Amino acid sequence: MKCRSCPKEYPEPDFIDGTAYFVCANCGDVYEVENYRVYTPEERIELFEKENGVKLPDAYIKLAGTKNSWIVKLPPCDTDSTKYYFGDGFYEIGELSGLDPGKYRSIFDSPGLVEEWELPEELVLIDGDGHTWLALDYRDSKTEPKVIVIESDESNYLVVAKNFNHFVQSLLPYESVYDIDGNVIYKG
């Protein structure tokens, strides 16, 4: 869980009589949570799926929270806003959102971010920065989402893969797309 006063993560809490006390090692902020519960990974997934009425792809569950420099090649852009945000034809993934509701960059943040950035409700945001997002798109299916990139200005999007398994198969290592100076070298 991210500190409320500074950008650092709280360390694991101390428990006293069922109350968790998070103390930031950086700034000393104390955050108190009564009846705090630690969920198993399986309970987290079940909780998220129940709260959001969707089924997470098994391949996503295995990769959630991983940090890599992956690139996904995008389809051609068809609107001015997608050309502006995705015109170079690639999307760089830094970290796929994790499955822990108490941690920073979690899929549990997705409903609030969707509302904040005025995106379609049926999206689960798995990477992004506010103006552009990589998302699981549940608008057509609650069990097998498409993978899309979407911009938040006009909510225009591009379908990256018809499902998460195809998405994983399409991932490229950063070094195969960009050189050390960030120039596109991909010949695919």
JOCOR-V64397 format. One line per field, one symbol per residue. phi: phi as a letter, one per 30 degrees, with the letter a starting at -180 (. if undefined). psi: psi as a letter, one per 30 degrees, with the letter a starting at -180 (. if undefined). A space follows every 50 residues. Layout:
phi->???
psi->???
This chain:
phi->.dddcbdddddedccbhiccccbdddciecbcbdhdbccdeddddddddd dcibcddeddedceidcaccbbdcdedbbddddddbddibbcccadedcc dccdicdddeeddedechceddccdcalbjdbbcbdccdcadcbddcbcb ccdbhdbbddadadddeedcdcdeddcbddciddcdce
psi->kkkfflglkklklkkjhfkkjkjkfefgkkkkjkhkkkkleeeeeeeeee efhlkkkeeeeefkfkklilkkkllkkgleeeeeegffglkkkekkkagj fglkhlfffeeeeeeeghlkfgkjkfllgefkkklkjgffkffillklkk kfeghklkkekfleeeeeffkkkeffekafggkkfkf.
